[in-house]
Amino acid sequence: MLDGWRNQQLARRLAFATVEGRERSVRMFTAHAGAFPWVWSPQMVDEWMTDLQAVRRLRRSTLRNYQLSVKLFCHYITDQVYAWPAERQARFGTHPVQVVHEWTAITHLQDAEGDPVKRAFTREELQAFFDHADAEVARIRSEGRKGWLPRSGTRPCSRPRTPTGCVAVKPRCSTWRTSAAITTPRNSETGVWPTSGSARP
């Protein structure tokens, strides 16, 4: 059964690491249940999940991956296309069934299920972060203190990660023109501030 399931997944162009990881999960469940797949029951999955969560303290995402592997394997061995149900019925008088159902499976409800200490910023937190950076630049500048210009250039370089793993950066402000306007002397003849294409007087 496992060999056929492995070939079916490889035929779908799945990565070897994915196939091997799923196979390990199914073997772990088989060892815990102590039974062949055609005598598995949903209660066995519940007991396995309880043991992994209460004793081994595995994370929610890990448990869900284990359940998904068992569910996909059961989907394969219960598919009439592969004739496993009819063959097991003829040999052992029973057939495999799906043991992971929607009402017992762990659902994916959050964008980030990692450690709360290491989780990514939410959109609201990212907005608050950028607003605070803007407010700091405005506060330092209004007090007439030095350092507001470097801070305005640091803001676009702050690149926290979104829950999807992408870098979240607001549109870059034009800090070069501000810097040029302050650090470059104005042309005494024309009274125009130099731009990126103009030469210094």
N, C-alpha and C positions, 0 to 999 in steps of 0.2 A: 504493500500500500504506500509506504513512504517513498519507495523508488518511483512508483508511478506518479505520485504527487510532485516529486522533485522534477521529473521530466516534464510534467504539465506546466510547472512554473518556469522552467528554463525555456520551454517553447514559447512562453509569453515574453521572453527577453528580460526576465527579472535578473537582478544582480546575484552573483553567487553568494555574496554575504547575506543578502536578504533571504535567500532560500535556505541557507544553512542555519540562520538564526531561527527561522520558523520551525525547521525540523528539530532543533534543540528544544524549543518550547514544547512541541508535541511529545518528544521523548520524556521530558520532565513530567508532563502530566500523566503519561502512561506509567511511569515509575511510581508516581504518587497514588494513582488509582489502583494499580496492581491488577489491571484487567485489559483484555483486548478491546480494540475500538468498537466492535460490534455489540459489546455489552456495556458501553459507557452510558452514563445517565447525567442529567443536569445536576443532580445532587453531588456527584463526584466533583464537578467543576466548582460548585459552591464551597465544598470542603477544602479543595485545593486553594482557592482564592482566600479563604479565611486563614489558612495556614501561612500563605505567603504574606498576608497583610499583618496578622497578629503576631506571628513568630519571627519571620524574617524581616518585617518592617520595610517591604519594598514600596517604591513610590507608585502613585496612581498611574502614571504613564507606562511604567513597566508592567503593571498588572493588566492594563488594557491591551498592550502588545501581546502578552501571553494569551489572553482571551481571543484576540483576533487570529492568532496562529491556529489555535484549536478550532475556531469557528470555520476558517478557510479549509482546514483539513477535513472537517466533517462535511463541509459542502462538497468536497471532492469525492469522498467515499459514499455519499448518498446520492450522487448524480447518476441517473439511469444510463447516461451515455457510456460510463465506464463499467457498467454491469456489476459493480461490487455488491449492491444490495441483493440482487438475485442470486449471485454466487454464494454469499454468506447465508442466505435464507435456505438454499439447497443443502449446504454442508452442515450448518449448525442450528438450523431451525429458528434463526433470528437474523436481524439485519441491523446495520448501523443507523443511527439517527443523529440529528443535529442536537447538540447538548448546550450550545451557547445561544441564548435568545435575547431579544431586545430588552425584556423586562429583568434580565439578570446580568446583562453586559454593562460594563463601565462606559458611560458616555463621555464624549469629548465636548465639554462645555466652555472651556476657557482657552484663550489664544495661547497663553503661556502657562504650562503646568509645572514648571521647575520650582526650585526652592524660592519661597517668597523673598528671601534676602537677596537673591541674585536675579530676580525677575526683571524683565525689560520695562521701561516706562510705558505708561498708557498715553494715549493722545492728549488727554487732559493734563497729565503731568508734564509732558513735553511742552505744551503751550505755556504752562505756568513757569517752566524753566526758562524758556525764551523771553517771556514777559519780564521775569525777574532780572535777566541779563540786560534787557533794554532799560529797565528802571534804574539799575546800578549806574549805567553809563550816563543817563540823564541827571542822576543825583550828583555824581562826582563833577560833572561839567557845570552844573548850576552853582556848586560851592566854590568854583574857581580853582579847583585843585588839579594838579597834574595827574596824568595817568588815565584820563578818560579815553584818549585816542587809542592807546594800545588795547584797552578793554573793548572798544567798539570793534577792533579787528579780531579779537579773540572770540567774540560771540559766534560768528559764522563757522569758526573752526571747532566749536563744541558739537560733537556728532554722536549723540546717544543712539542706541538701537531701538527700533520699534519691535513690537511683539512678533512680527514676521521675519525679523532678522535684518531688515534693510536699514541703511543709514538714513536718519531723518534730519534733514538740514533745511532750514527756511531759506528763501532767496537771499543770496549774498548781497549785502549793502555795498555801495560804492565807497569803500574806505580810502581808495587811492586818491581820488580827487580831493577828499577832505584833507588827507595827509599832504598832498601837493600844495593845497591852498594855504596851509599853515607853515610848512617848512621851506617853501620856495618863495623868494622875494618877488613882489609884483614888478612888472615891467614899468620902469619909471616913465617911458615915453608914451606908451599906449594906455597904461593903467589897467591892463587886462591880466588876469591870472594865467600863468602858463598851463597848457593842457598836455596830454600825453604826447602829442606830436610836435610841440613847440620847444625851441631851444631856450636855455636860460640866458638872461641878458648878460 
